[in-house]
């Protein structure tokens, strides 16, 4: 099976900094964008230059930083218009209350506000200010106007602020802003092969209690499931992500998250979520066994050197879903340490799956917690496909390749080309 992903064309991002201590975070954001292959240019208000130097951002982006509206040299070529036309996305970060007020009222008295009025590119605002300013009715009215004008406005985080106050107004972390920008462009470049489909994905480890403070579990972090959730969203799907309570990853934008603990809870959440679903992807590392009798109180040490626990099998979540909802396209995962292909093919047949993706978790570079993965995907015999090898790549890239494979199988399944 030939699996390919659409190339993400280089995109041009114009960062607009306005006055605020949060300007220091933009240096990290610029670096993240550059490392990901985006072309980044920067413009700054005079207030922003008081918090971070243009030289810092010039060194990070490799481009001259623009600070003046009436720069005689730049305006020979209508510099502000050139910037406005150049950008695929304008990100005002941090967006001060002053700049928000100017934009809401159509003022153009500096380079940032003038470019924002002149551009046809989307404009995203990341407000950052003192919590009292954020709560001011005039600021909120200006934000409402900008929302109506088509600006995308991100809500600031809550926490301790540079001034010592605690409340809403902090600029989100650069990694979160980067993820939102990256998701935006990936979604634009991704074929909408799962448009209007509902996908249920399980991710992370289940927890099987021994007593009120101890449990049986495994090393799964949920990274692969989260990468698949993002890839499915980008491909047009509605996604329900069922995650183990140990998972600490941020929920991808647009994804509905359900948190579970045990394998029994995972099964019930999956049965309910799959009632109206089209695809079920089981990446969760489900405990095979649970304690037969959970202790009501913490087990104490005794003079014995051995503690014996009686274990019983957990329900097979994937097999149960596959049999309960035969209309679903079911995708399993097999994390093995030996005889990987044999075990994967056996699970594919025994659980009546459409596809199964297997990897060798004995390889520490692609195992639990790693940012990379490598997989072999096996297909049910009815598809007249054997397997596809996905060579080592980031989990995000592996997820995109898997979604392309799912789309091809879904097309055959839905059109009866079997």
C-alpha positions in Angstrom: 0.0 0.0 0.0 1.4 3.4 -1.0 1.0 5.9 1.8 1.9 9.5 1.5 1.2 12.8 3.2 0.6 16.2 1.6 3.7 18.3 1.9 3.3 21.3 4.2 4.4 24.2 2.1 6.6 26.8 3.9 4.3 29.5 5.4 5.1 33.1 6.2 4.3 34.3 9.7 4.4 38.0 10.7 4.8 38.4 14.5 3.6 41.7 15.8 4.9 42.6 19.3 3.3 45.3 21.4 4.3 46.7 24.8 4.4 44.2 27.7 6.7 42.0 29.7 5.4 38.9 27.9 7.5 40.0 24.9 10.3 37.8 26.2 8.2 34.7 25.4 8.1 35.7 21.7 11.8 34.9 21.4 11.0 31.3 22.2 8.0 31.3 19.9 10.1 32.7 17.0 12.7 30.0 17.6 10.1 27.2 17.6 8.6 28.5 14.3 11.9 28.7 12.6 12.9 25.2 13.7 9.6 23.9 12.2 10.4 25.4 8.8 8.2 28.5 8.9 9.5 31.9 7.5 9.2 34.4 10.3 9.4 38.2 10.2 8.8 40.6 13.1 7.4 44.1 13.6 7.3 45.9 16.9 5.8 48.9 18.5 8.0 51.3 20.4 6.6 49.9 23.6 7.7 46.4 22.7 11.2 47.6 22.1 11.4 48.6 25.7 11.0 45.0 26.8 13.0 43.1 24.2 15.5 44.4 21.6 14.9 44.1 17.9 18.4 42.7 17.6 17.4 39.6 19.6 14.5 38.8 17.2 16.6 39.6 14.1 19.2 37.1 15.3 16.5 34.4 15.8 14.7 34.9 12.5 17.4 36.0 10.2 15.4 39.0 9.0 15.4 42.7 9.7 12.9 43.6 12.4 10.6 46.5 11.5 9.8 49.1 14.1 8.9 52.3 12.2 5.9 53.2 10.2 7.5 56.2 8.6 10.9 54.7 7.8 12.2 56.7 4.8 14.2 53.7 3.4 11.5 51.1 3.9 8.7 53.4 2.6 10.5 53.8 -0.8 8.9 50.5 -1.5 5.8 51.1 0.6 7.2 48.9 3.4 4.1 48.5 5.5 2.1 47.5 2.4 4.8 45.0 1.5 4.6 43.4 5.0 0.8 43.3 4.8 0.9 41.5 1.5 3.7 39.2 2.5 2.1 37.5 5.5 0.1 34.3 5.4 -0.8 34.9 9.1 -0.3 37.9 11.4 0.1 37.0 15.0 -0.1 40.0 17.5 1.7 38.6 20.5 1.5 40.0 23.1 -1.5 42.1 22.3 -1.6 45.0 24.8 -4.9 46.7 25.9 -3.7 49.8 24.0 -3.2 48.1 20.7 -6.5 46.2 21.1 -8.3 49.5 21.6 -6.6 51.1 18.6 -7.4 48.1 16.3 -11.0 48.0 17.5 -11.5 51.6 16.5 -9.6 51.5 13.2 -6.6 53.6 14.3 -3.4 53.3 12.4 -0.8 55.4 14.2 2.1 52.9 14.2 3.5 50.1 12.0 1.6 47.3 13.8 -1.8 48.9 13.6 -1.3 50.1 10.0 -0.2 46.6 8.8 -3.2 45.0 10.5 -5.5 47.4 8.7 -3.8 46.8 5.4 -3.5 43.0 5.4 -5.9 40.5 4.1 -4.2 37.7 6.0 -5.9 36.2 9.1 -5.0 38.1 12.3 -4.6 36.3 15.6 -4.5 38.2 18.9 -2.9 36.8 22.0 -3.8 39.4 24.7 -1.5 39.8 27.8 -2.0 42.4 30.5 -2.7 42.9 34.2 -5.7 41.0 35.4 -7.6 44.2 36.3 -7.1 45.5 32.8 -8.2 42.2 31.3 -11.4 42.4 33.3 -12.1 46.1 32.4 -15.4 46.4 30.5 -13.9 48.7 27.8 -11.2 46.1 27.0 -13.8 43.4 26.7 -16.0 45.6 24.5 -13.0 46.2 22.2 -12.3 42.5 22.0 -15.9 41.8 21.2 -15.7 44.3 18.3 -12.5 42.7 17.0 -14.1 39.2 17.2 -17.0 40.5 15.1 -14.5 41.9 12.6 -13.0 38.4 12.2 -10.0 38.5 14.4 -9.2 35.3 16.2 -8.7 36.0 19.9 -7.0 33.7 22.3 -8.0 33.8 26.0 -5.0 34.5 28.3 -3.9 32.1 31.0 -4.5 32.5 34.7 -1.8 32.7 37.3 0.8 34.9 39.0 1.7 37.9 36.9 4.9 40.0 36.7 3.3 42.7 38.8 2.6 40.3 41.6 -1.2 40.1 41.0 -2.8 36.7 40.5 -5.6 36.3 37.9 -6.3 36.0 34.2 -4.0 37.9 31.9 -0.8 35.9 31.4 0.3 35.1 27.8 0.0 31.4 27.1 3.3 29.5 26.9 5.1 29.7 23.5 4.7 25.9 22.9 0.9 26.3 23.1 0.9 29.2 20.7 3.2 27.3 18.3 0.9 24.2 18.4 -2.1 26.4 17.5 -0.2 27.9 14.6 1.1 24.6 13.4 -2.3 23.0 13.7 -3.8 25.8 11.6 -1.4 25.3 8.7 -1.5 21.5 8.9 -5.3 21.6 8.7 -5.1 23.8 5.6 -2.7 21.4 3.9 -4.4 18.1 4.9 -6.9 16.5 2.6 -10.3 16.3 4.3 -10.5 12.6 4.0 -12.4 12.2 7.3 -14.8 15.1 6.8 -17.9 14.6 8.9 -16.7 11.3 10.4 -16.6 10.7 14.1 -13.5 9.1 15.4 -13.1 7.6 18.9 -9.5 7.3 20.1 -8.2 5.7 23.3 -4.8 6.8 24.7 -2.5 6.3 27.6 -2.4 3.7 30.4 -5.2 2.3 32.5 -4.8 2.1 36.3 -5.9 -1.0 38.2 -6.1 -0.3 41.9 -4.6 -2.6 44.5 -5.6 -0.5 47.5 -6.5 3.2 48.0 -2.9 4.3 47.2 -1.4 1.7 44.9 -2.2 0.5 41.4 -1.0 -1.7 38.5 -0.2 0.2 35.3 2.4 0.7 32.5 4.6 3.3 30.9 2.3 4.6 28.2 2.2 8.4 28.0 -0.6 8.8 25.4 1.6 10.7 22.9 0.6 8.5 20.0 -3.1 8.8 20.7 -2.8 12.6 21.0 -0.9 12.8 17.7 -3.6 10.8 16.1 -6.3 13.0 17.5 -4.7 16.0 16.0 -4.2 14.3 12.6 -7.9 13.2 12.6 -9.0 16.7 13.5 -6.9 18.1 10.7 -8.4 15.6 8.3 -11.9 17.0 9.0 -13.1 14.5 11.7 -14.9 15.0 14.9 -12.8 13.4 17.6 -13.5 11.9 21.0 -10.3 11.2 23.0 -10.6 8.8 25.9 -7.5 9.1 28.0 -6.1 7.5 31.1 -5.9 9.7 34.2 -2.1 9.6 34.2 -1.9 11.4 30.9 -0.6 15.0 31.3 -0.6 16.1 27.7 -2.7 19.1 26.5 -5.9 18.2 24.7 -5.6 19.1 21.0 -7.9 21.9 19.9 -11.4 20.8 18.9 -11.1 17.4 20.6 -13.6 16.2 23.2 -11.7 14.5 26.1 -13.0 11.9 28.4 -10.8 10.8 31.3 -10.9 7.3 32.7 -9.0 5.2 35.2 -9.6 1.4 34.9 -10.0 -0.9 31.9 -13.7 -1.3 32.9 -14.2 2.5 32.8 -12.4 2.6 29.4 -14.8 -0.1 28.1 -17.9 1.7 29.3 -16.7 5.1 27.9 -15.8 3.4 24.6 -19.1 1.6 24.2 -21.0 4.8 24.8 -18.9 7.0 22.6 -18.9 4.5 19.7 -22.7 4.4 19.3 -22.6 7.2 16.7 -18.9 6.8 15.6 -17.4 5.8 12.3 -13.9 4.9 13.4 -12.4 3.4 16.6 -8.6 3.7 17.1 -7.3 1.9 20.2 -3.9 3.2 21.1 -4.5 2.9 24.9 -2.2 0.5 26.8 -4.9 -1.4 28.6 -3.8 -3.5 31.7 -4.4 -7.2 30.8 -5.2 -8.0 34.5 -6.8 -6.4 37.5 -6.8 -7.3 41.2 -9.6 -9.6 42.0 -10.3 -8.0 45.3 -9.2 -4.4 45.9 -8.3 -3.7 49.5 -10.4 -1.1 51.2 -7.5 0.2 53.2 -3.8 0.6 52.5 -2.0 -2.7 52.6 0.6 -2.8 55.4 4.0 -4.3 55.4 4.2 -7.7 57.2 7.0 -9.9 58.3 6.6 -11.9 55.1 8.9 -11.1 52.2 6.2 -12.0 49.6 2.9 -10.3 48.9 0.6 -12.4 46.8 -2.1 -10.7 44.7 -4.8 -12.6 42.9 -5.4 -11.2 39.4 -8.2 -11.7 37.0 -8.4 -10.8 33.3 -9.7 -7.4 32.3 -12.3 -7.2 29.5 -10.8 -7.0 26.0 -11.9 -3.5 25.1 -11.0 -3.6 21.4 -12.5 -7.0 20.7 -15.7 -6.0 22.5 -16.1 -2.8 20.5 -15.3 -4.6 17.2 -18.0 -7.2 17.9 -20.6 -4.8 19.3 -20.3 -2.3 16.4 -19.5 -4.2 13.2 -20.1 -1.1 11.1 -17.0 0.6 12.7 -13.7 0.8 11.1 -11.5 -0.6 13.9 -7.8 0.1 14.2 -5.7 -1.7 16.8 -2.2 -1.2 18.1 0.2 -3.8 19.2 3.2 -2.8 21.3 5.4 -5.9 21.5 9.0 -6.8 22.5 9.4 -9.9 20.3 7.8 -11.8 17.4 6.1 -8.5 16.6 4.7 -9.4 13.2 3.3 -12.8 14.4 1.5 -11.3 17.4 0.1 -8.4 15.3 -1.3 -10.6 12.6 -2.8 -12.9 15.3 -4.5 -9.9 17.0 -5.8 -8.6 13.7 -7.7 -11.8 13.0 -8.7 -12.7 16.6 -10.2 -9.3 17.3 -11.8 -8.9 13.9 -10.0 -5.7 13.1 -9.7 -3.7 9.8 -6.1 -2.6 10.6 -3.5 -3.0 13.2 -0.3 -1.0 13.7 2.5 -2.6 15.6 5.8 -1.4 17.0 8.7 -2.9 18.8 8.8 -1.2 22.2 12.0 -2.9 23.1 13.6 -0.3 20.9 14.0 2.6 23.4 14.2 5.2 20.7 10.5 4.6 19.6 9.1 3.1 22.8 6.8 4.6 25.5 7.5 8.3 26.1 9.5 8.8 22.9 8.7 11.6 20.5 9.4 9.3 17.6 7.9 6.0 16.4 8.2 3.4 13.6 5.4 1.0 12.7 4.3 -1.7 10.4 0.6 -1.6 9.6 -1.2 -4.8 8.7 -4.6 -4.9 6.9 -7.5 -7.3 7.1 -7.4 -9.8 4.2 -10.7 -8.5 2.8 -8.9 -5.4 1.7 -6.4 -7.3 -0.5 -3.7 -5.3 1.1 -0.9 -6.9 3.1 1.1 -4.3 5.1 2.7 -0.8 5.0 6.0 0.0 6.7 6.1 3.4 8.3 9.8 4.2 8.9 11.0 6.0 12.0 9.7 9.6 12.1 8.0 11.9 14.6 4.8 10.6 16.1 3.0 13.5 14.5 4.3 12.4 11.1 3.5 8.7 11.8 0.0 9.8 12.8 -0.6 11.7 9.5 0.5 8.6 7.6 -1.8 6.4 9.6 -4.7 8.7 8.9 -4.0 8.5 5.2 -4.1 4.7 5.4 -7.3 4.9 7.4 -8.8 7.1 4.8 -8.0 4.6 2.0 -9.5 1.7 3.9 -12.6 3.8 4.9 -13.1 4.6 1.2 -13.1 0.9 0.3 -15.3 0.0 3.3 -17.9 2.7 2.6 -18.1 2.1 -1.2 -18.2 -1.6 -0.9 -15.0 -2.1 -2.9 -14.1 -5.2 -1.0 
